[in-house]
Amino acid sequence: MTPDVQGNPLSAAEGALIAHSLLGEGLPPEAEDHLWQAGLSYHLDDIAEKHLHEAQALAPGHAAVLIGLYRFYFYKGRLKEALEIAKRCIAKAAQENGLTVDWRLVAPSDAAFGHYENILPRFFLFSLKGYAYLQMRLGALKEGQQAAAKLLELDPSDKIGAKVLLDVLARMGQDDE
């Protein structure tokens, strides 16, 4: 759900590789192959999506598959579908971190959110950021603001970039002078 270190969007294949290397334990080789095929056929929407759904069928709920689906829908501009996957990512990340399923009730002390190198808490934070952003893009500004505020509560050093989302909301309706 993030760009690479230069700020460029990751391809679906790159995203799948990162997701697999970070969260790919237990991913069946057949599902991994479908993720790679989806990345290679990204420009062919129907084929790429078919591979993603095949991966999902082989590894339902696996983080690498969810990330692949999210990236596909997000970069294809299918924001409502991306939002549904973001919700599933939050649920998966909450489960993996031993958190409550309601992100509103998660406290900074519930996981090592302040340690950016900890992959599972970071997965939760990035999933919540995607959720906040998509809510805002789809017009649910209050929900997006609440999610971004929760991000800042969990990540007060703002390594994830919640302030950017909150700043956009604060500037809405103002002239661009």
Long-range contacts (C-beta under 8 A, 24 or more apart in sequence): 1-67, 1-70, 1-71, 1-74, 1-89, 1-126, 1-127, 1-129, 1-130, 2-126, 9-75, 10-71, 11-39, 11-42, 12-38, 12-39, 12-42, 12-48, 12-68, 12-71, 12-72, 12-75, 13-38, 13-39, 13-40, 13-42, 14-39, 15-39, 15-67, 15-68, 15-71, 16-64, 16-67, 16-68, 19-63, 19-64, 19-67, 19-68, 20-64, 22-119, 22-123, 23-62, 23-63, 23-64, 23-67, 23-119, 23-120, 23-123, 24-62, 24-63, 24-64, 26-59, 26-62, 27-59, 27-62, 27-64, 27-65, 28-58, 28-59, 30-58, 31-55, 31-58, 31-59, 31-62, 31-64, 31-65, 32-64, 34-58, 35-64, 35-65, 35-68, 38-68, 38-72, 39-68, 42-72, 45-76, 48-72, 61-88, 61-92, 63-89, 63-92, 63-93, 63-96, 63-123, 66-92, 70-130, 74-130, 74-134, 79-134, 79-137, 79-138, 80-138, 82-130, 82-134, 83-131, 83-134, 83-135, 83-138, 86-127, 86-130, 86-131, 86-134, 87-131, 89-123, 89-127, 89-130, 89-131, 90-124, 90-127, 90-128, 90-131, 92-123, 92-127, 93-120, 93-123, 93-124, 93-127, 94-124, 96-120, 96-123, 96-124, 97-121, 97-123, 97-124, 99-124, 103-128, 103-131, 103-147, 103-150, 104-146, 104-150, 106-150, 106-154, 108-153, 108-154, 108-156, 113-154, 113-155, 114-155, 114-156, 114-157, 116-159, 122-160, 125-151, 125-154, 125-155, 125-160, 126-160, 128-154, 129-160, 129-161, 129-162, 129-165, 132-162, 132-165, 133-165, 136-165, 136-168, 136-169, 141-169, 141-172, 144-169, 145-169
